[in-house]
Amino acid sequence: MNDRKMIGQAIREARIKKNITQKKLAFMTGSHESLICRVAKGSYSTTIDFISNILDKLELKIDINEI
């Protein structure tokens, strides 16, 4: 699984755990539901700023480990 898909999966799982729909998350981030869907699938390369916005709204932190 590539990094985009892992990040998308984490976003999807957190969104579902918090009972937030894609539509609501799109509203919270000022984006469109289709964009949230593509990010969650890992099929869309987006900006770090947008990922940061999503993580902020879901109250998530990202941990980057050196390999």
N, C-alpha and C positions, 0 to 999 in steps of 0.2 A: 504494500500500500504506500502510495507516495505522500509527501507532506501535505499537499492540498487536500487529499482525501481524509487524512487523519485529522486535520484541523476542522474540516467540514463535518466529520462524524462527531467530534467533540462538541461543536456548536449545536448540531442537531440534538444530541443526547441531552445537553444542558437545557435547550429550549423546551424539549418535551418534558423533562423533569420539573421544570418551573411552570408547566402548563401554559406556555406562550405559543400561539400559532405563528406560522410564517407571516401571515398578514399583519399580526400585531407587532412582530419584530421588525417588519418592514416599516411600519408606521413609526416605531420607536427610533429607528435609525435614519429615517427620512429617505428611504429607498423604496424599491418595488418588491413585491412578493416573489416575482420571477427571479430577481437577483439573489434573494435569500435562498431560494431553492437551488440555484446553480452553485452558490458558494457551499451549501450544505452537502451537495453531491460531489464536490471537489472537481467539478467540470469547468470552473470559471476561475481564471487568474485575476485576482483583484488587488487592491492596494493594501499596504500595511495599515494605513489610516482607517480604511473601512473595516478591516478585521478588528482593529483596536476598538472601533466604535461598537461593533457587535459584542465583543468581549466585555466592554464596559456596561452595556445594557443588560447583559446576562450575568453580570458580576462574576466574571471568570478572569483568571490570570493565566498567562502562558509561561511555561517553564522551558527554557532552552538549555539543553545539555550538550556539552562538547563530546564529540564522538572520539 
